[in-house]
Amino acid sequence: MTVVQPRPSRANRAMRRLRMWVVVVLALLGAKYWWQNREVPYAQPGVTKGAAPSAPALTFGDRIAAVPDGAVLDLAELQADAWDAVHVIGPYASAESLQQRLGFAVPMASAVCTTDEGRQSLLFVRGTEVVAWHALPRSRGDFCRPPANERGVARAEARFVATKATAVGGWRTFELQPR
């Protein structure tokens, strides 16, 4: 003779499931607490627990925004990588026009080319390779003025003068300094 166990009621199954989730959540919270409070003796050399964190490094856009009005910005000093020319890619540029302008295919063309009026990209090129690029809000500094936006600017000539923000556009402009 077989003994049939009665099936637990729906309320009992729901209570078991609830208890299981409470245990899982408590275990995860305990693991998080342990992870945040564990001792990591050599995680950062020279830094003891409780020491003040160092100041974050300035971004490319922060360094451009810090240039005072009337000052000259030399991109050769700002971008230390080895590059031959900088190309300013303004809004509404297409991937095809970018490839035609550079003379080679750019893998990140879809990220560089945008229809956002407030964004530009600076591409630093060496030979047929993009060594660095920065997507830069035009509110930080607008480089989209001729001739910088029409052709590449050689490293030796990549000196821009910061001008005061105009009431019309509201953006500070960086115009190519004539040699």
N, C-alpha and C positions, 0 to 999 in steps of 0.2 A: 504494500500500500504506500502510495506516495503522498507526502504532505505538501500541500500547496500553501506557499507563503502569501499572505494577503499583500496586495499592491499598496504601496504608500499612497496616501491621498495627495491630491494636487497641492494642498497647502503645505504638507510635509516636504514635498519635492521643492517647492519655492523657498521654503525656509532653509533647506540644505544648500541650495544654490546661493542664497543670500549670505549664509555663513562662509561658504567657499570664497565668494568675492571679497568679503570683509578680511579674511585671512590673507588673500593675495594682495590687497591694497595695503594692509599693515606691513606685510613683508617687503613690498616695494618701497614704502616710506622709510622703513628701517634701513634698507640697503642704501637709499639716497642719503640718509643721515650719516651712515657709516662712511660712505664715499666722500662726502663733503668734509668730514671731520677727521679723516685718517691722516697720519703723519707720512709725509713724503720727504725723506731727508735730503735727497739730492735732485729735486725737481728743477730748481733754479739755483745754480751756483751763486753763492754770495748773498742770497736772500733768505732771511730767517722768517719764520712764521710770524705774522702780524706786522711785518715791515710794510711801509707805504709803497704802493706800486709806482713805477716810473711813469712819467708823462708820455702819452702816446705820441708817436712821430707824426709830423705834419704831412698831410697828403699833398699830392701834386696840386690839386685845386686850392688847398689852403695856402700853399706857398705863392701861387699866382695871385690870390685875393689879397695877400699881405703886401704886394708891391704898391708903394704910394703913387698917387697921381703925379705925372711928369717924370717919373723914374724910368730907367731903361731896364728891361727884362732881357737877359741873355739866356736863351733856351739851352745853349751849350753848357752853361754852368748849372742850370736847373735839372737837366736830364743828362746824367753822367755816362750812360751807356755809349758805346761807339756807334754813331750814326752819321750819315752823310747829308740827309735832307729831312725836313719836317714838312708834312702835308697837312693842311687844315681842311677838314671835311665838314662842311656846314650842313644844315638841314636840307632835305629834299635831294641829296645826292643819291644816285643809283649805284648799284654794285657794278653795272656795266661801265658807267662813266668813271668810276674809281679805278677799275681795271685798265681802262684806256689811258687814264691820266698817269698811272704808275708804270704801266707797261708789263705788269705781271698780275697773276691772280692773287687775291687776298683771301685767305681762308675765313677770316672773321668779318667779311664784307657785310653780312646781314646785321651784325651787331654794330658796326661802324656807321653804316648808312641809316639815317633815321628821317622820319617826317616830323619829329618834334622840333618846333620852332626854337625852343629854349635850350637845345643841346647841340654840341659840336664835338668833333673828335680830332685829336692831334696824333698823327701817325709818324713815328720816327723810323726812317728807312735807311738801311745800309745795303747797297747793291740791289738785289731783287728779294730782299727779306725785310719784313717789318720786325724791328727789334723791340719796339715798345709802342704802346698806344694808350691814350687816356681819353675817356669819355668825360667831357668837361661841360658843366652847365654854363651857358653864356652869361648868366648872372655873376659868375666868378670872374669873368673876363672874356670879352668877345674878340676872337681872332679872325672872324669871318669878314674881313675887309680886303678888297683888292690891294695888291696882287697876291697876298698870302693865300687866299682861297682859290686862286686860279691856277697856280703852279706850285711846285715844291720850292721851299726856301732852303738854300744850302746852309750847312752848319755855321760857316763863317759869317753868314749874313743874317742869321736868326736872332736879330736884336729887335725888340719891339718896345715902343714907347707907350706907357699907360696914360690914357687920357681920362678926363673926368666924365662921370656918367652924365648922359644927356637926359633932358626931361622927356624927350619923345620916346626913346627906347628904354631908358632906365638902366642900360647896361654900360659898364665901363668898357672901353674898347682898347685893344692893343694893336697899334698900327705899326707896320714894318718901318723901321728906322732907315732912311736912305743913307747909303754909304758915300 
